[in-house]
Amino acid sequence: MSSKYAYQKEFSELYLANALDGAEAIVAPTKSKMSVSGAAIISGTAVAKGIRESLTQEVQELKQQIADFAPGLRIVQVGGREDSNVYIRMKIKAATEIGIDAELVKLPRTITEIELLEKISQLNNDPMVHGIIVQMPLDCDTKIDSHKITDAVCPKKDVDGLHTINEGRAAIGDLKGFLPCTPWGCIELIKSSGVQIQGANAVVLGRSKIVGTPVSELLKWEHATVTVCHSKTKNLNQICRSADILVAGIGVPEMIKGSWIKPGAVVIDCGINVIPDSTKESGTRLVGDVDFEEARKVASFITPVPGGVGPMTVAMLMKNTVRSAVLAANSLLRKQWDLVPLTLNKVIPVPSDIVIARSQTPKNISILAEEIGLMGKEVSLYGDKKAKIALSVIERLKNRGNGHYVVVAGITPTPLGEGKSTTLIGLVQALGVHRNRNSIACLRQPSQGPTFGIKGGAAGGGYAQVIPMEDFNLHMTGDIHAVSAANNLLAAQLDTRIFHENTQKDQALFDRLVPRIKGVRKFSKIQLRRLQRLGINKDDPESLTTEEKSKFARLDIDIDTIMWERVVDINDRYLRQVTIGESPTEKKFTRTTSFAISVASEIMAVLALSRCLADMKERLGNMVVAFNKSGEPITADDLGVTGALTVLLKDALEPTLMQTLEGTPVLVHAGPFANIAHGCSSIVADEIALKLVGDQGFVCTEAGFGSDIGMEKFCNIKCRSSGRKPNAIVLVATVRALKMHGGGAPVTAGAPLNKQYTEENLTLLEQGLPNLLQHISNGKKFGLPVVLALNRHSNDTEAEHKLVLDAALKAGAFAAVTCSHWSEGGAGAAELADAVIKACENSKNFKLLYSNDISLEDKMNTIAQNMYGAKKVELTEKAAAAVKKLTEAGFGNLPICMSKTSASLTGDASIKGAPKDFTLSVENVYVSAGAGFVVAMCGEISKMPGLPTRPCIYDIDLNTETGEIEGLF
């Protein structure tokens, strides 16, 4: 060891021994200790001990409140200076004794400034870390700006109190931030003496950033009159002699003599210097900036060196760390967000949706994220109005209780829709703004097909919308594009594999699948998984027999069983049937196939039902694309694309945070159609939301179309997969839809309503009530309270509303209310919010409709009989053969996803009302093994919508002068 480091080690160990333990002769200060013979000793060791004991108790209480919780301190050290090593061991020892999880982050001398800043950024964003110390000086080979480094530490984790923001707060008297440890320790030592600071004359010797300047500020805010002295100060001894309180921090051994000290003054010595001392074994000893022996004869109180300020610096560091942890714990335990709502400026008559949306200025999404308890790296900004939210939130908040879980569904709708999304938004605005409950809406991302087709956007409407609606209805954060890319990559690999198997012999195919690279063959991870499934327990390509090579290389796909389609996120009827492989390069290996709209892809359903990245990867690999000629399923994993698909979808698994018109949070994620897939937003969005709102909050999620479709799948598929138990169902209805079900004239998008819908007609309305009653019954079958939300339209009458509400209550609805959120925002859904709060209070009776153990056909019958009112299902010959094949392949224990029209409880879209005892025909059955369900196709359901004669395309435009999108609704 060099003489330099030997000296540093000796100095540091001497300081450490005294900083933590002190000397036995040092006693706690009390006024009774004063005597005419000399000053009472202010023992920093004793005061610090009391602080550490108090902190230990506080940490124990924290751990009792939150399981697996501990204050986290990280000490960043660059290089390996021996004096720094000793200081670090001292801090870690003190922290560990208190119960703080303290770790050293040791970095090499060769680290660059950028690398160090990145490491600090990681610690800033680690929720397990509550305090960060950067040990100074930096022992590095490269030039690093130490001020930039200390300012890189998040002010909320700057337990050294050295960040410019914390220093600035202290300077202006805002003492809510972290105070610098040594100055704070000085103040506490003065207070422990019992001497009053207020009104005292205080003199501070030294103006360093670490001690002198901040201690002078703290004394000032304790109402002392403060003078700061430095190397340029004249008449220094005279100024010192005027001090009631004298704080020395100038780094000159024993500079302040007894003659400089006012009789009876309090002396705080922050200096620590090494001077020669032949009486010591080491040949040196530690002294302060004050000549202790002279000063104690004049002062009333004095701190020793060592054993004075040193132990307090460590104690205050620990106190800052525990305080930061307490703030983090309080955030976890906090029941109510500090949400600042946006004010609605309502206009009558109600303007168009886009006019309303543009009249509101959204919050910066980072502000909303902070309001609801999200942390820095959990939020990936996409501009300033939307952000991706990391799944790590779920782990961070794992010990927090879950909110109440509410699903919003509807009765059988008209082609115009009954305002289900609008009601969902109105409800969360009412809960969050008008009832002060933490609440999050979870919505699906809309497809561009309906946006450019006839239905328009899906951001809600009127004064209950998600904003900005342009972002919501168009590309969002690109999730649907990622799904499309992944889907089509799998389709390309599928057809390419068929081509190569048709044009190559077994050995050539094997050689290309497992090529020699620099003379060596090696299986990839995904190829090794295929070998294991085939029962070939070998990992050396050269060891495979000819038969094993053939078995491995040849999938032998039966093209008549291919279930995988290409997708595009627009309505294009001419892609409903296409022939691929027409190019001469494909050697006449053509086949007939079709395109689907992107949201109908099984990958979209996988995205919505995955619980984490690992679960998504497994589900993607399990997707069955076809069967081989032996009747065995061929999966995405067999085609070798699982990893590639996961990479494409990695970011898409994170939900997007947006906001309502009133500034309440919305999580937008996934978008499976309800008449084709399961029609619900994602499990991960709901999981994040349930944790963020806490056990007194509300998560309101939606299920597509009527309760017979979306809600049934929400319960039997989504909740079965997630394990969550919803607390209530909000059932959305309109007088208009019930009149249609009572035999009213057809309702057609774009055409004027028949006068049956614009005038009071109680008879027609009453005839349509059976549809409502069936949907109420559907909710009750799952053991859930049903709250009817009757959307008020301008043509409705009070008599019509009363008829519907009375019928709903008589049928067993928990509550039935009218809503006017479209015209009034959250205030118009306040009564609905009250009903939902009450319905959730003791709702614990959720149950699934069927067990996975029963046969696929029995599951279909259970759904049809209970949800639709059918007598039975009838399988076509093709469907029956598919059921047999899927059962034999091991898919018989999966839940059923009924794919049927949303326009009727039956399989015939033209039949309205609520017919009973009909037979539901199942035309075909196929498996979505990755999503985890078997699809039963009831009637002709197209996966590719078409454009109408006059789609919304005609109205959508971009104003090139303002950059605003026009024509969306």
Protein Blocks (a to p, Z undefined) as FASTA:
>chain_A
ZZklmmmmmmmmmmmmmmmnopfklccddfklpcfkbccdddfklmmmmmmmmmmmmmmm
mmmmpghiacddddddehjifklmmmmmmmmmmmmmnopacddddddfkbcfklmmmmmm
mmmmmmkbcbdcdddddddfbdcdfklmmmmpcfklmmnopafklmmmmmnopakbccdf
klmmmmmmmmmnopafehpacddedjbfklmmmmmmmmmmnopacddddfklghklmmmm
mpmbdcddehpahkbcfklpcghiacddfbdcddddfkbmnlpacddfbdfklmmmmmmb
dcddehilmmmmmmmmmmmmmmmmmmmmmmmmpmbdcddcdddddddddddfklmmmmpc
cddfklmmmmnopafklpccehjlbccddfklmmmmmmpccddddddddddddfkogolm
mmmmmmmmmmmmmnopacddddddddfklmmmmnopaebgajbdcddfklmmmnmnommm
mmmmmmmmmmmmmmmmmmmmmmccfklmmmmmmcceehiacddfklmmmmmmnopacfbf
klpcfklmmmmmmnopafklpcbdcdddbdcfklmpccehkafklnopacddddddfklp
mklmmmmmpcbfklmmmmmmmpcfbdcfkopacdfklnopmmmmmmmmmmmmpccddddf
kopacddedjidfklmnopacfklmmmmmmmnommbccddddehjfklmmmmmmmmmmmm
nopacfbdcddddfklmmmmnopacddehiacdfklmpccfklmmmmmmmmmmmmmmmmm
nopacdddddddfkbcfklmmmmmmmmmmnopabdcddfklmnojmlmmmmmmmmmmmmm
mgckbccfbdfkbcfklmmmmmmmmmnopabdcddfklmmmmmmmmmnopmmpccddddd
fkbfblbfklgcjdehiacddfbdcddfknopacddehjddfbdcddfbdfklmgccdfk
nopaehiZZ
